[in-house]
Amino acid sequence: MEKLQSVEQYHSLKEQGKHVFVFEAGWCKDCRFIEPFMPTVEEKFNDFTFVSVDRDEFIDLCGELNVYGIPSFIAYNNGDETGRFVSKDRKTQEEIEKFLQQQ
């Protein structure tokens, strides 16, 4: 998974192609829970580019996007937000895949 380097990169990436931004943090136990199966999810949904967004590093961006719980997912297709899976709850592989199937 690609790691977001700047807010400018976020704005640029979301405008081109299909991207899923995964908001997470190193200290987040629920974020660590999804880590082992995310490569499988990325492989299954390889029409998306997955981008990791460190919540602590990009706190202002999270506020701008109303992302207050992690891990959270926001999907874009050529600049249009197609869906959100945003909450503070632990997410299973099945829940993440169901969300991605709807994008």
Stockholm file with secondary structure:
# STOCKHOLM 1.0

chainA/1-103         MEKLQSVEQYHSLKEQGKHVFVFEAGWCKDCRFIEPFMPTVEEKFNDFTFVSVDRDEFIDLCGELNVYGIPSFIAYNNGDETGRFVSKDRKTQEEIEKFLQQQ
#=GR chainA/1-103 SS CEECCCHHHHHHHHHSSEEEEEEECTTCHHHHHHGGGHHHHHHHTTTSEEEEEETTTTHHHHHHTTCCSSSEEEEEETTEEEEEECCSSCCCHHHHHHHHHTC
#=GC SS_cons         CEECCCHHHHHHHHHSSEEEEEEECTTCHHHHHHGGGHHHHHHHTTTSEEEEEETTTTHHHHHHTTCCSSSEEEEEETTEEEEEECCSSCCCHHHHHHHHHTC
//
